[in-house]
Amino acid sequence: MKRVRNKETGEEGFVIMDSFRCCSSEEDLVVYDGSSHGYGTDRDLLEEISFVCPSPDVKKCGAGRGDDCCIFITVGPDGVACERFTDLRNTLIFKSMTAKRNPAEPYPECMIF
Protein backbone atom coordinates (compact mmCIF):
# COMPACT_ATOMS: atom_id res chain seq x y z
CA MET A 1 0.00 0.00 0.00
CA LYS A 2 1.17 3.48 -0.81
CA ARG A 3 -0.40 6.56 0.81
CA VAL A 4 0.05 9.85 -1.02
CA ARG A 5 -0.73 13.56 -0.74
CA ASN A 6 -1.57 15.64 -3.79
CA LYS A 7 0.85 18.59 -3.61
CA GLU A 8 -1.55 20.79 -5.57
CA THR A 9 -4.80 20.14 -3.66
CA GLY A 10 -3.57 18.77 -0.30
CA GLU A 11 -5.88 15.76 -0.66
CA GLU A 12 -4.64 12.44 0.71
CA GLY A 13 -5.40 8.95 -0.49
CA PHE A 14 -4.07 5.55 -1.53
CA VAL A 15 -2.62 4.49 -4.86
CA ILE A 16 -4.47 1.46 -6.23
CA MET A 17 -3.80 -0.88 -9.13
CA ASP A 18 -5.07 0.48 -12.45
CA SER A 19 -6.75 -2.78 -13.51
CA PHE A 20 -8.72 -1.17 -16.31
CA ARG A 21 -5.81 0.90 -17.63
CA CYS A 22 -7.64 4.18 -17.16
CA CYS A 23 -4.52 6.22 -16.49
CA SER A 24 -1.87 7.54 -18.83
CA SER A 25 1.72 6.41 -18.34
CA GLU A 26 2.37 9.58 -16.28
CA GLU A 27 -0.50 8.96 -13.84
CA ASP A 28 -1.28 6.83 -10.79
CA LEU A 29 -4.82 5.81 -9.85
CA VAL A 30 -5.59 7.30 -6.43
CA VAL A 31 -8.59 6.76 -4.14
CA TYR A 32 -8.71 10.01 -2.20
CA ASP A 33 -10.15 10.15 1.32
CA GLY A 34 -13.89 10.79 1.11
CA SER A 35 -14.24 8.91 -2.16
CA SER A 36 -14.71 5.28 -3.09
CA HIS A 37 -13.45 5.72 -6.67
CA GLY A 38 -10.00 6.06 -8.19
CA TYR A 39 -8.86 9.22 -9.96
CA GLY A 40 -5.96 9.37 -12.42
CA THR A 41 -3.44 11.80 -10.96
CA ASP A 42 -0.19 13.03 -12.44
CA ARG A 43 2.63 11.27 -10.57
CA ASP A 44 4.59 14.54 -10.31
CA LEU A 45 1.80 15.95 -8.11
CA LEU A 46 2.01 13.09 -5.61
CA GLU A 47 4.25 12.76 -2.59
CA GLU A 48 4.36 9.57 -0.53
CA ILE A 49 3.37 10.00 3.11
CA SER A 50 3.36 7.68 6.10
CA PHE A 51 0.19 6.05 7.40
CA VAL A 52 -1.13 3.58 9.92
CA CYS A 53 -1.74 0.25 8.19
CA PRO A 54 -5.47 -0.60 8.42
CA SER A 55 -6.20 -3.16 11.12
CA PRO A 56 -9.80 -4.28 10.68
CA ASP A 57 -12.10 -5.34 13.49
CA VAL A 58 -14.82 -7.81 12.50
CA LYS A 59 -17.46 -6.08 14.65
CA LYS A 60 -16.55 -2.50 13.70
CA CYS A 61 -16.39 -3.43 9.99
CA GLY A 62 -19.90 -4.88 10.16
CA ALA A 63 -19.31 -8.63 9.87
CA GLY A 64 -22.66 -10.38 10.30
CA ARG A 65 -24.64 -7.24 9.39
CA GLY A 66 -25.55 -8.25 5.83
CA ASP A 67 -25.66 -5.27 3.46
CA ASP A 68 -23.97 -3.06 6.09
CA CYS A 69 -20.82 -5.18 6.18
CA CYS A 70 -17.76 -3.67 4.51
CA ILE A 71 -16.98 -5.47 1.25
CA PHE A 72 -13.22 -5.27 1.87
CA ILE A 73 -12.97 -7.29 5.08
CA THR A 74 -11.59 -10.79 4.50
CA VAL A 75 -10.48 -13.68 6.66
CA GLY A 76 -7.62 -15.94 5.66
CA PRO A 77 -4.80 -18.03 7.12
CA ASP A 78 -3.28 -14.90 8.70
CA GLY A 79 -6.57 -13.78 10.25
CA VAL A 80 -8.74 -10.75 9.44
CA ALA A 81 -7.50 -8.38 6.73
CA CYS A 82 -8.57 -5.16 5.03
CA GLU A 83 -8.26 -5.48 1.24
CA ARG A 84 -9.56 -1.99 0.42
CA PHE A 85 -6.36 -0.80 -1.27
CA THR A 86 -4.79 -4.12 -2.28
CA ASP A 87 -4.82 -6.09 -5.52
CA LEU A 88 -8.06 -7.77 -4.34
CA ARG A 89 -9.95 -4.44 -4.38
CA ASN A 90 -11.67 -4.82 -7.77
CA THR A 91 -12.37 -8.50 -7.25
CA LEU A 92 -14.28 -7.65 -4.06
CA ILE A 93 -16.09 -4.67 -5.60
CA PHE A 94 -17.43 -6.77 -8.48
CA LYS A 95 -18.09 -9.92 -6.45
CA SER A 96 -21.69 -10.85 -5.73
CA MET A 97 -21.99 -11.19 -1.96
CA THR A 98 -24.12 -10.21 0.99
CA ALA A 99 -21.82 -7.35 2.06
CA LYS A 100 -22.57 -4.10 0.20
CA ARG A 101 -20.84 -1.24 2.03
CA ASN A 102 -18.02 0.39 0.04
CA PRO A 103 -16.83 3.05 2.49
CA ALA A 104 -15.55 6.46 1.43
CA GLU A 105 -14.29 7.36 4.92
CA PRO A 106 -10.56 6.98 5.58
CA TYR A 107 -9.32 4.37 8.09
CA PRO A 108 -10.22 4.14 10.98
CA GLU A 109 -13.39 6.25 10.46
CA CYS A 110 -14.59 3.63 7.95
CA MET A 111 -15.21 1.24 10.89
CA ILE A 112 -18.65 2.61 11.75
CA PHE A 113 -20.00 0.10 14.23
HELIX and SHEET records of a PDB file:
HELIX    1   1 ARG A   43  LEU A   45  5                                   3    
HELIX    2   2 GLY A   66  ASP A   68  5                                   3    
HELIX    3   3 ARG A   89  ILE A   93  1                                   5    
SHEET    1   A 5 GLY A  38  ASP A  42  0                                        
SHEET    2   A 5 GLU A  27  TYR A  32 -1                                        
SHEET    3   A 5 GLU A  12  ILE A  16 -1                                        
SHEET    4   A 5 LYS A   2  ASN A   6 -1                                        
SHEET    5   A 5 LEU A  46  ILE A  49 -1                                        
SHEET    1   B 2 ILE A  73  GLY A  76  0                                        
SHEET    2   B 2 GLY A  79  CYS A  82 -1                                        
END                                                                             
